[in-house]
Amino acid sequence: MPGYPGPVKPLVPPGVYAPQEDTALLVGALHDEPLPDGAHVLDVGTGSGALAIEAARRGTYVTAVDVSWRAVCAARLNTRLAGLDVRIRHGNLFAPVRGQSFDLILANPPYVPAPDTGRPPHGAARSWDAGRDGRLLLDRICREAPALLRPGGVLLVVHSALSCPGRTLTKLRGAGLKASVTRRRMIPFGPVLRSREGWLRERGLLSAPDQREELVVVRAELPV
C-alpha cells in the first residue's frame, strides 16, 4: 500500500481500492478536524474501510457506503478486525443515507480522466476511472453533499489536479459552503496514469516534462 502510513493496514481483496497516497492525504485532513466524541461521520466510497476506521478510532459514529459489494464485504471484515462499530451500507453514493445528516463527510471518489469507451467502468477501474474530465462523481458530490451536512459540518474530498479543483471550489461555494484547498501533495505517476499518459498529453492535461501528479484535499464547511 504505497504512500499510506497510518496504523490501519486493512485487508484488500482483488477489485477493491487499496489505501494509497490519496487516502493518506485525506487521513491527514481528517486528523486536522476538531471532532467531538459522538460526531456523525460519513465515509462515501469507503473501499477497504481505511478512512472509516480512522474516523471511528476518534470516538465518532461512522457510516460507510460503497457501490461495490466486494468493497462492502472487505470494509465490514476490516472494521470487525479493528474492533470498531461502523455501519456499512451498500449503495450508489448518498442513496443509502438520504434524510440523514452528518458533522463530517469524507470522500475519495474516482477522479482520473479516462477515454470514452462507450461503457461504464467495471471491476477495479470503478475505483479510479471518472469520465473524460475526471468529474463523473465529483460533480455529484458537490451537488448532493451540502444537503447532508449539519450546520458547521465539513466535507473533505480528495482528488487530482487533473480533475479541476477550481471547479470543485466554485460548485461548493455556489452551494453556500466556505471552500478552500487545504492540502496538496505531488506524487509520481502510478500505473493508471502511466498507461494513459499519451492520451492525457494529447488533451493538454499534462505538460511535456510532467512525470508527477498533484493531489489536493478540498475542505468545504457549511456555515452555522
Buried (B, 14 or more C-beta within 10 A) or exposed (E): BEBBEBEBEBEBEEBBBBBBBBBBBBBBBBEBBEBEEEBBBBBBBBBBBBBBBBBBBBEBBBBBBBBBEBBBBBBBBBBEEBEBEBBBBBBEBBEBBEEEBBBBBBBBBBBBBBEEEEEEBEEBBBBBBBBEBBBBBBBBBBBBBBEBBBEEBBBBBBBBBBBBBEBBBEBBBEBEBEBEBBBEBEBEBBEBBEEBBEBBEEBEBBEEEBEEBEBBBBBBBBEE
